[in-house]
Amino acid sequence: MRTVILAAALSLVATSAFATCKSDSDDKKLAGAARTSHMKKCETDAKKQCEADSAAKKLAGAAKTSHMKKCVTDAVGT
C-alpha cells in the first residue's frame, strides 16, 4: 500500500514539475519541421512515461485507457 501511494505521489510531482511539450517548444521558439520533430519526440516520450505509470498502478481496460489519454494530453499540452 505504501508503495502505491509513493508511486502515485512521485508521478504527480514529476508530471507537474515539467513543462508541457507545447510550452517547451514555444519557449524555445521552435517553428516548422523543428517544432514538429520536437513535438513528436516529446509525445513519444510522454507515452512511454504514461505507460510505465499505468503499469506501476496496475491499470487495465477502461481505467488504463482513460489514464493514458489524460496523462499524454497533460504532458503534451494540446
Biopython code that builds the backbone (N, CA, C, O; Angstrom):
import numpy as np
from Bio.PDB.StructureBuilder import StructureBuilder

atoms = [
    (1, "MET", "N", (0.825, -1.188, 0.000)),
    (1, "MET", "CA", (0.000, 0.000, 0.000)),
    (1, "MET", "C", (0.872, 1.255, 0.000)),
    (1, "MET", "O", (0.584, 2.214, -0.716)),
    (2, "ARG", "N", (1.927, 1.247, 0.796)),
    (2, "ARG", "CA", (2.822, 2.403, 0.827)),
    (2, "ARG", "C", (3.467, 2.630, -0.521)),
    (2, "ARG", "O", (3.641, 3.772, -0.945)),
    (3, "THR", "N", (3.822, 1.555, -1.196)),
    (3, "THR", "CA", (4.469, 1.662, -2.499)),
    (3, "THR", "C", (3.545, 2.333, -3.506)),
    (3, "THR", "O", (3.977, 3.187, -4.280)),
    (4, "VAL", "N", (2.289, 1.949, -3.496)),
    (4, "VAL", "CA", (1.320, 2.521, -4.423)),
    (4, "VAL", "C", (1.148, 4.016, -4.158)),
    (4, "VAL", "O", (1.114, 4.816, -5.093)),
    (5, "ILE", "N", (1.039, 4.387, -2.896)),
    (5, "ILE", "CA", (0.867, 5.791, -2.544)),
    (5, "ILE", "C", (2.116, 6.587, -2.925)),
    (5, "ILE", "O", (2.014, 7.695, -3.453)),
    (6, "LEU", "N", (3.279, 6.026, -2.659)),
    (6, "LEU", "CA", (4.521, 6.688, -3.003)),
    (6, "LEU", "C", (4.654, 6.859, -4.517)),
    (6, "LEU", "O", (5.051, 7.924, -4.989)),
    (7, "ALA", "N", (4.324, 5.820, -5.272)),
    (7, "ALA", "CA", (4.399, 5.895, -6.728)),
    (7, "ALA", "C", (3.433, 6.947, -7.266)),
    (7, "ALA", "O", (3.782, 7.705, -8.171)),
    (8, "ALA", "N", (2.231, 6.996, -6.717)),
    (8, "ALA", "CA", (1.254, 7.990, -7.161)),
    (8, "ALA", "C", (1.730, 9.401, -6.842)),
    (8, "ALA", "O", (1.587, 10.305, -7.666)),
    (9, "ALA", "N", (2.283, 9.593, -5.681)),
    (9, "ALA", "CA", (2.779, 10.920, -5.287)),
    (9, "ALA", "C", (3.946, 11.346, -6.173)),
    (9, "ALA", "O", (4.010, 12.498, -6.602)),
    (10, "LEU", "N", (4.860, 10.434, -6.446)),
    (10, "LEU", "CA", (6.000, 10.757, -7.297)),
    (10, "LEU", "C", (5.581, 11.060, -8.722)),
    (10, "LEU", "O", (6.134, 11.964, -9.348)),
    (11, "SER", "N", (4.613, 10.323, -9.246)),
    (11, "SER", "CA", (4.163, 10.587, -10.608)),
    (11, "SER", "C", (3.461, 11.931, -10.699)),
    (11, "SER", "O", (3.572, 12.626, -11.709)),
    (12, "LEU", "N", (2.741, 12.298, -9.652)),
    (12, "LEU", "CA", (2.089, 13.600, -9.617)),
    (12, "LEU", "C", (3.129, 14.719, -9.597)),
    (12, "LEU", "O", (2.996, 15.704, -10.324)),
    (13, "VAL", "N", (4.144, 14.574, -8.785)),
    (13, "VAL", "CA", (5.192, 15.581, -8.698)),
    (13, "VAL", "C", (5.957, 15.671, -10.009)),
    (13, "VAL", "O", (6.246, 16.766, -10.492)),
    (14, "ALA", "N", (6.281, 14.524, -10.581)),
    (14, "ALA", "CA", (7.030, 14.512, -11.830)),
    (14, "ALA", "C", (6.231, 15.144, -12.963)),
    (14, "ALA", "O", (6.795, 15.867, -13.784)),
    (15, "THR", "N", (4.942, 14.888, -13.018)),
    (15, "THR", "CA", (4.107, 15.436, -14.077)),
    (15, "THR", "C", (3.969, 16.937, -13.940)),
    (15, "THR", "O", (4.041, 17.652, -14.940)),
    (16, "SER", "N", (3.772, 17.431, -12.733)),
    (16, "SER", "CA", (3.560, 18.859, -12.555)),
    (16, "SER", "C", (4.858, 19.653, -12.590)),
    (16, "SER", "O", (4.824, 20.865, -12.803)),
    (17, "ALA", "N", (6.001, 19.004, -12.385)),
    (17, "ALA", "CA", (7.269, 19.711, -12.335)),
    (17, "ALA", "C", (7.783, 20.073, -13.726)),
    (17, "ALA", "O", (8.564, 21.014, -13.867)),
    (18, "PHE", "N", (7.365, 19.355, -14.735)),
    (18, "PHE", "CA", (7.861, 19.586, -16.076)),
    (18, "PHE", "C", (6.855, 20.376, -16.898)),
    (18, "PHE", "O", (5.643, 20.253, -16.724)),
    (19, "ALA", "N", (7.386, 21.180, -17.786)),
    (19, "ALA", "CA", (6.523, 21.939, -18.694)),
    (19, "ALA", "C", (5.933, 20.987, -19.723)),
    (19, "ALA", "O", (6.449, 19.891, -19.938)),
    (20, "THR", "N", (4.872, 21.407, -20.341)),
    (20, "THR", "CA", (4.281, 20.591, -21.392)),
    (20, "THR", "C", (5.134, 20.698, -22.649)),
    (20, "THR", "O", (5.948, 21.612, -22.782)),
    (21, "CYS", "N", (4.944, 19.775, -23.551)),
    (21, "CYS", "CA", (5.686, 19.789, -24.810)),
    (21, "CYS", "C", (5.405, 21.081, -25.574)),
    (21, "CYS", "O", (6.311, 21.689, -26.144)),
    (22, "LYS", "N", (4.146, 21.485, -25.576)),
    (22, "LYS", "CA", (3.753, 22.687, -26.308)),
    (22, "LYS", "C", (4.426, 23.924, -25.727)),
    (22, "LYS", "O", (4.978, 24.736, -26.470)),
    (23, "SER", "N", (4.385, 24.072, -24.421)),
    (23, "SER", "CA", (5.003, 25.252, -23.814)),
    (23, "SER", "C", (6.524, 25.221, -23.963)),
    (23, "SER", "O", (7.161, 26.266, -24.095)),
    (24, "ASP", "N", (7.098, 24.027, -23.941)),
    (24, "ASP", "CA", (8.539, 23.888, -24.116)),
    (24, "ASP", "C", (8.946, 24.327, -25.522)),
    (24, "ASP", "O", (9.935, 25.041, -25.687)),
    (25, "SER", "N", (8.195, 23.905, -26.526)),
    (25, "SER", "CA", (8.529, 24.302, -27.895)),
    (25, "SER", "C", (8.276, 25.793, -28.110)),
    (25, "SER", "O", (8.988, 26.432, -28.884)),
    (26, "ASP", "N", (7.267, 26.356, -27.432)),
    (26, "ASP", "CA", (7.029, 27.800, -27.505)),
    (26, "ASP", "C", (8.178, 28.567, -26.867)),
    (26, "ASP", "O", (8.634, 29.574, -27.410)),
    (27, "ASP", "N", (8.650, 28.090, -25.709)),
    (27, "ASP", "CA", (9.759, 28.736, -25.012)),
    (27, "ASP", "C", (11.036, 28.713, -25.853)),
    (27, "ASP", "O", (11.826, 29.657, -25.837)),
    (28, "LYS", "N", (11.217, 27.627, -26.576)),
    (28, "LYS", "CA", (12.406, 27.501, -27.433)),
    (28, "LYS", "C", (12.214, 28.205, -28.774)),
    (28, "LYS", "O", (13.143, 28.280, -29.578)),
    (29, "LYS", "N", (11.014, 28.717, -29.010)),
    (29, "LYS", "CA", (10.666, 29.425, -30.252)),
    (29, "LYS", "C", (10.910, 28.562, -31.484)),
    (29, "LYS", "O", (11.463, 29.017, -32.486)),
    (30, "LEU", "N", (10.480, 27.295, -31.384)),
    (30, "LEU", "CA", (10.620, 26.373, -32.498)),
    (30, "LEU", "C", (9.481, 26.583, -33.488)),
    (30, "LEU", "O", (8.364, 26.928, -33.104)),
    (31, "ALA", "N", (9.777, 26.372, -34.753)),
    (31, "ALA", "CA", (8.755, 26.504, -35.794)),
    (31, "ALA", "C", (9.039, 25.478, -36.891)),
    (31, "ALA", "O", (10.153, 24.971, -37.016)),
    (32, "GLY", "N", (8.023, 25.189, -37.668)),
    (32, "GLY", "CA", (8.172, 24.303, -38.818)),
    (32, "GLY", "C", (8.578, 22.894, -38.452)),
    (32, "GLY", "O", (8.043, 22.289, -37.523)),
    (33, "ALA", "N", (9.548, 22.385, -39.212)),
    (33, "ALA", "CA", (9.995, 20.997, -39.035)),
    (33, "ALA", "C", (10.610, 20.762, -37.662)),
    (33, "ALA", "O", (10.446, 19.688, -37.083)),
    (34, "ALA", "N", (11.315, 21.758, -37.141)),
    (34, "ALA", "CA", (11.932, 21.603, -35.820)),
    (34, "ALA", "C", (10.855, 21.424, -34.755)),
    (34, "ALA", "O", (10.997, 20.587, -33.863)),
    (35, "ARG", "N", (9.786, 22.202, -34.844)),
    (35, "ARG", "CA", (8.686, 22.102, -33.875)),
    (35, "ARG", "C", (7.986, 20.750, -34.002)),
    (35, "ARG", "O", (7.688, 20.100, -33.000)),
    (36, "THR", "N", (7.729, 20.339, -35.230)),
    (36, "THR", "CA", (7.067, 19.061, -35.477)),
    (36, "THR", "C", (7.890, 17.910, -34.908)),
    (36, "THR", "O", (7.352, 17.020, -34.249)),
    (37, "SER", "N", (9.191, 17.931, -35.165)),
    (37, "SER", "CA", (10.076, 16.892, -34.661)),
    (37, "SER", "C", (10.107, 16.887, -33.133)),
    (37, "SER", "O", (10.035, 15.828, -32.510)),
    (38, "HIS", "N", (10.214, 18.055, -32.544)),
    (38, "HIS", "CA", (10.246, 18.168, -31.087)),
    (38, "HIS", "C", (8.943, 17.645, -30.480)),
    (38, "HIS", "O", (8.975, 16.896, -29.503)),
    (39, "MET", "N", (7.819, 18.024, -31.038)),
    (39, "MET", "CA", (6.520, 17.602, -30.519)),
    (39, "MET", "C", (6.351, 16.085, -30.635)),
    (39, "MET", "O", (5.836, 15.441, -29.721)),
    (40, "LYS", "N", (6.789, 15.522, -31.765)),
    (40, "LYS", "CA", (6.659, 14.075, -31.975)),
    (40, "LYS", "C", (7.505, 13.308, -30.952)),
    (40, "LYS", "O", (7.034, 12.340, -30.355)),
    (41, "LYS", "N", (8.757, 13.746, -30.754)),
    (41, "LYS", "CA", (9.632, 13.079, -29.793)),
    (41, "LYS", "C", (9.088, 13.232, -28.379)),
    (41, "LYS", "O", (9.084, 12.279, -27.599)),
    (42, "CYS", "N", (8.634, 14.420, -28.058)),
    (42, "CYS", "CA", (8.111, 14.689, -26.731)),
    (42, "CYS", "C", (6.864, 13.832, -26.457)),
    (42, "CYS", "O", (6.709, 13.299, -25.358)),
    (43, "GLU", "N", (5.991, 13.701, -27.441)),
    (43, "GLU", "CA", (4.786, 12.884, -27.279)),
    (43, "GLU", "C", (5.147, 11.407, -27.116)),
    (43, "GLU", "O", (4.537, 10.704, -26.310)),
    (44, "THR", "N", (6.127, 10.939, -27.872)),
    (44, "THR", "CA", (6.580, 9.555, -27.751)),
    (44, "THR", "C", (7.133, 9.296, -26.353)),
    (44, "THR", "O", (6.839, 8.268, -25.743)),
    (45, "ASP", "N", (7.932, 10.231, -25.853)),
    (45, "ASP", "CA", (8.487, 10.108, -24.501)),
    (45, "ASP", "C", (7.373, 10.126, -23.452)),
    (45, "ASP", "O", (7.421, 9.385, -22.470)),
    (46, "ALA", "N", (6.369, 10.981, -23.672)),
    (46, "ALA", "CA", (5.240, 11.071, -22.741)),
    (46, "ALA", "C", (4.455, 9.756, -22.711)),
    (46, "ALA", "O", (4.034, 9.303, -21.647)),
    (47, "LYS", "N", (4.260, 9.147, -23.885)),
    (47, "LYS", "CA", (3.545, 7.875, -23.943)),
    (47, "LYS", "C", (4.288, 6.788, -23.173)),
    (47, "LYS", "O", (3.668, 5.985, -22.475)),
    (48, "LYS", "N", (5.615, 6.759, -23.299)),
    (48, "LYS", "CA", (6.407, 5.768, -22.570)),
    (48, "LYS", "C", (6.282, 5.990, -21.065)),
    (48, "LYS", "O", (6.111, 5.043, -20.298)),
    (49, "GLN", "N", (6.370, 7.254, -20.657)),
    (49, "GLN", "CA", (6.259, 7.598, -19.241)),
    (49, "GLN", "C", (4.881, 7.208, -18.696)),
    (49, "GLN", "O", (4.772, 6.643, -17.608)),
    (50, "CYS", "N", (3.843, 7.513, -19.459)),
    (50, "CYS", "CA", (2.480, 7.206, -19.024)),
    (50, "CYS", "C", (2.226, 5.698, -18.996)),
    (50, "CYS", "O", (1.507, 5.197, -18.131)),
    (51, "GLU", "N", (2.815, 4.991, -19.938)),
    (51, "GLU", "CA", (2.692, 3.529, -19.978)),
    (51, "GLU", "C", (3.332, 2.924, -18.728)),
    (51, "GLU", "O", (2.770, 2.016, -18.116)),
    (52, "ALA", "N", (4.488, 3.423, -18.360)),
    (52, "ALA", "CA", (5.166, 2.939, -17.154)),
    (52, "ALA", "C", (4.338, 3.259, -15.910)),
    (52, "ALA", "O", (4.251, 2.448, -14.988)),
    (53, "ASP", "N", (3.735, 4.440, -15.891)),
    (53, "ASP", "CA", (2.898, 4.844, -14.765)),
    (53, "ASP", "C", (1.665, 3.938, -14.666)),
    (53, "ASP", "O", (1.259, 3.549, -13.571)),
    (54, "SER", "N", (1.077, 3.610, -15.812)),
    (54, "SER", "CA", (-0.085, 2.708, -15.832)),
    (54, "SER", "C", (0.287, 1.322, -15.309)),
    (54, "SER", "O", (-0.468, 0.702, -14.560)),
    (55, "ALA", "N", (1.454, 0.855, -15.716)),
    (55, "ALA", "CA", (1.919, -0.457, -15.260)),
    (55, "ALA", "C", (2.174, -0.447, -13.753)),
    (55, "ALA", "O", (1.851, -1.405, -13.051)),
    (56, "ALA", "N", (2.757, 0.649, -13.268)),
    (56, "ALA", "CA", (3.034, 0.754, -11.835)),
    (56, "ALA", "C", (1.742, 0.770, -11.023)),
    (56, "ALA", "O", (1.689, 0.258, -9.904)),
    (57, "LYS", "N", (0.714, 1.360, -11.599)),
    (57, "LYS", "CA", (-0.585, 1.429, -10.924)),
    (57, "LYS", "C", (-1.432, 0.184, -11.184)),
    (57, "LYS", "O", (-2.532, 0.044, -10.650)),
    (58, "LYS", "N", (-0.900, -0.721, -12.016)),
    (58, "LYS", "CA", (-1.590, -1.963, -12.377)),
    (58, "LYS", "C", (-2.977, -1.707, -12.952)),
    (58, "LYS", "O", (-3.951, -2.363, -12.580)),
    (59, "LEU", "N", (-3.050, -0.730, -13.875)),
    (59, "LEU", "CA", (-4.321, -0.403, -14.523)),
    (59, "LEU", "C", (-4.523, -1.293, -15.738)),
    (59, "LEU", "O", (-3.562, -1.717, -16.380)),
    (60, "ALA", "N", (-5.782, -1.571, -16.045)),
    (60, "ALA", "CA", (-6.120, -2.372, -17.215)),
    (60, "ALA", "C", (-7.471, -1.916, -17.747)),
    (60, "ALA", "O", (-8.258, -1.294, -17.032)),
    (61, "GLY", "N", (-7.722, -2.228, -18.991)),
    (61, "GLY", "CA", (-9.017, -1.937, -19.595)),
    (61, "GLY", "C", (-9.316, -0.452, -19.695)),
    (61, "GLY", "O", (-8.460, 0.349, -20.069)),
    (62, "ALA", "N", (-10.552, -0.102, -19.353)),
    (62, "ALA", "CA", (-11.019, 1.281, -19.462)),
    (62, "ALA", "C", (-10.245, 2.226, -18.550)),
    (62, "ALA", "O", (-10.006, 3.377, -18.915)),
    (63, "ALA", "N", (-9.858, 1.761, -17.390)),
    (63, "ALA", "CA", (-9.090, 2.605, -16.463)),
    (63, "ALA", "C", (-7.739, 2.979, -17.073)),
    (63, "ALA", "O", (-7.292, 4.120, -16.963)),
    (64, "LYS", "N", (-7.098, 2.007, -17.715)),
    (64, "LYS", "CA", (-5.808, 2.272, -18.348)),
    (64, "LYS", "C", (-5.979, 3.218, -19.528)),
    (64, "LYS", "O", (-5.190, 4.146, -19.701)),
    (65, "THR", "N", (-6.995, 2.990, -20.331)),
    (65, "THR", "CA", (-7.256, 3.843, -21.484)),
    (65, "THR", "C", (-7.491, 5.283, -21.056)),
    (65, "THR", "O", (-6.936, 6.213, -21.639)),
    (66, "SER", "N", (-8.309, 5.456, -20.045)),
    (66, "SER", "CA", (-8.611, 6.791, -19.540)),
    (66, "SER", "C", (-7.360, 7.457, -18.976)),
    (66, "SER", "O", (-7.093, 8.628, -19.246)),
    (67, "HIS", "N", (-6.601, 6.701, -18.193)),
    (67, "HIS", "CA", (-5.373, 7.242, -17.607)),
    (67, "HIS", "C", (-4.381, 7.648, -18.695)),
    (67, "HIS", "O", (-3.798, 8.730, -18.631)),
    (68, "MET", "N", (-4.190, 6.789, -19.687)),
    (68, "MET", "CA", (-3.252, 7.075, -20.771)),
    (68, "MET", "C", (-3.654, 8.341, -21.520)),
    (68, "MET", "O", (-2.814, 9.189, -21.820)),
    (69, "LYS", "N", (-4.939, 8.457, -21.818)),
    (69, "LYS", "CA", (-5.414, 9.627, -22.575)),
    (69, "LYS", "C", (-5.158, 10.915, -21.791)),
    (69, "LYS", "O", (-4.663, 11.893, -22.351)),
    (70, "LYS", "N", (-5.489, 10.918, -20.517)),
    (70, "LYS", "CA", (-5.316, 12.114, -19.697)),
    (70, "LYS", "C", (-3.829, 12.413, -19.499)),
    (70, "LYS", "O", (-3.400, 13.562, -19.607)),
    (71, "CYS", "N", (-3.061, 11.386, -19.211)),
    (71, "CYS", "CA", (-1.638, 11.543, -18.941)),
    (71, "CYS", "C", (-0.910, 12.135, -20.153)),
    (71, "CYS", "O", (-0.138, 13.083, -20.012)),
    (72, "VAL", "N", (-1.156, 11.580, -21.333)),
    (72, "VAL", "CA", (-0.491, 12.062, -22.543)),
    (72, "VAL", "C", (-0.959, 13.475, -22.889)),
    (72, "VAL", "O", (-0.149, 14.324, -23.262)),
    (73, "THR", "N", (-2.249, 13.727, -22.766)),
    (73, "THR", "CA", (-2.774, 15.068, -23.046)),
    (73, "THR", "C", (-2.162, 16.098, -22.106)),
    (73, "THR", "O", (-1.791, 17.189, -22.539)),
    (74, "ASP", "N", (-2.055, 15.768, -20.843)),
    (74, "ASP", "CA", (-1.445, 16.690, -19.878)),
    (74, "ASP", "C", (0.030, 16.936, -20.191)),
    (74, "ASP", "O", (0.513, 18.060, -20.061)),
    (75, "ALA", "N", (0.739, 15.899, -20.599)),
    (75, "ALA", "CA", (2.166, 16.028, -20.884)),
    (75, "ALA", "C", (2.417, 16.813, -22.173)),
    (75, "ALA", "O", (3.345, 17.619, -22.245)),
    (76, "VAL", "N", (1.596, 16.575, -23.176)),
    (76, "VAL", "CA", (1.790, 17.227, -24.463)),
    (76, "VAL", "C", (1.282, 18.667, -24.416)),
    (76, "VAL", "O", (1.902, 19.570, -24.977)),
    (77, "GLY", "N", (0.166, 18.870, -23.753)),
    (77, "GLY", "CA", (-0.361, 20.221, -23.616)),
    (77, "GLY", "C", (-1.203, 20.680, -24.784)),
    (77, "GLY", "O", (-1.239, 21.871, -25.093)),
    (78, "THR", "N", (-1.877, 19.757, -25.432)),
    (78, "THR", "CA", (-2.740, 20.155, -26.549)),
    (78, "THR", "C", (-4.179, 20.249, -26.153)),
    (78, "THR", "O", (-5.028, 20.573, -26.984)),
]
sb = StructureBuilder()
sb.init_structure("model")
sb.init_model(0)
sb.init_chain("A")
sb.init_seg("    ")
for serial, (resi, resn, name, xyz) in enumerate(atoms, 1):
    if name == "N":
        sb.init_residue(resn, " ", resi, " ")
    sb.init_atom(name, np.array(xyz, "f"), 0.0, 1.0, " ", f" {name:<3s}", serial, name[0])
structure = sb.get_structure()
